[in-house]
């Protein structure tokens, strides 16, 4: 959700999910997709318990194990609406690239 449902301000955009049985092939495809998609900001694919496509800034501020993830999301959202707008635009480009890739398969 790019905008706060009550207040309407932009939120930092990212996508995360969990696989029951993750595969190395999918990991490689997501890493390649994030690397090859043209975006305004640096984005990363991170595979841990949850898999995530997120702005590098968010991943960095969240800490190595993601222990500060919620705090990082809140801080970026509260203090950098321009960055949040860029993440919204970039994530759309990444999702379009993902959709195009899935149509090839």
N, C-alpha and C positions, 0 to 999 in steps of 0.2 A: 504494500500500500504506500503510494508515494506522498499522499497528503494525510495529515492527521484527521481522523473522522469527525472530531468535534470542532477543533480550532481552525482547521483548513491550511495550516502551514505545511510546507514541504518537509518530507522526511528523507533521510539518506536511503537510497535504493540498493537492494541486494536481493539475492535469491538463495535459499538453502533447502536441502532435502536430505533424506536418509534412505539408503538402499538396504534391503535385507541381505542381499548378496552382491556387493559392489564388484565390478570387474576392472582389471587393469586396462582393458581396451577402452572402456568408457572413460576412465580417468584420463587416458592419453587424449581422447577426443575432446574432452572438456578443456584440458590444458591448452591444446592446440587452438581450439575455438576462441578462448579468451585472449590468447596471445596474438592471433591473426586478425581479430576484429578491430577495425579502426574506431577508436574512442578518443574523447577529449582528455580523460583521466587515465591513470594507470589502474588496471584491474588485475585481479588474481583469482585463480581457482585454488581452493584449499580443500583437501580431502582429509578428514578426521572422522570422528564419530558421525558428524553431519558433514555433508559436502556443501560447498558454498562458492558462489561467484559473487565477489564483492570488490569495492574499491580498495586498492592497496592501503590507503590511509586508514580505512576502517579496520582492516586486518591488523595493521601495525599498532593502532591505538588500543585494540582489544587485548593485546598481550599475547605471548607465545602460545599459551593454552586457551586463549579466548576468555580468560577469567574476568576481563573488564569490558566484554562485548556490549552489554546493555548500557553501561556508562558511556562508552565511546559513541554509540548510536545517539544517545541523548545529548551529549556534548556537541557533536557535529550538527545535529538537528537544530539545537538552540542557538548556535553561534555562527553557522555558515550556511545560510539559505542558498547562496549562489552555488556552493559545492553540491548541495542537495539537488538543485535543478540540473546540474551537469550529470549527476549520477542517474537521474531519471531518464535523461536523453540517451546516455551511454547504455544503460541496461536495455532500453528498447532496441538499440542496434545489436546488442549481444543476443537478445531473444529472437530477433529477426534472422540473424546468422544461424542460430540453433535450429530454427524452424526450417530454413533452407537446407541445412545439413541433413536434417531428419527426412526431408522429402527425397534426398538422393539415395537414402538407405533402403 
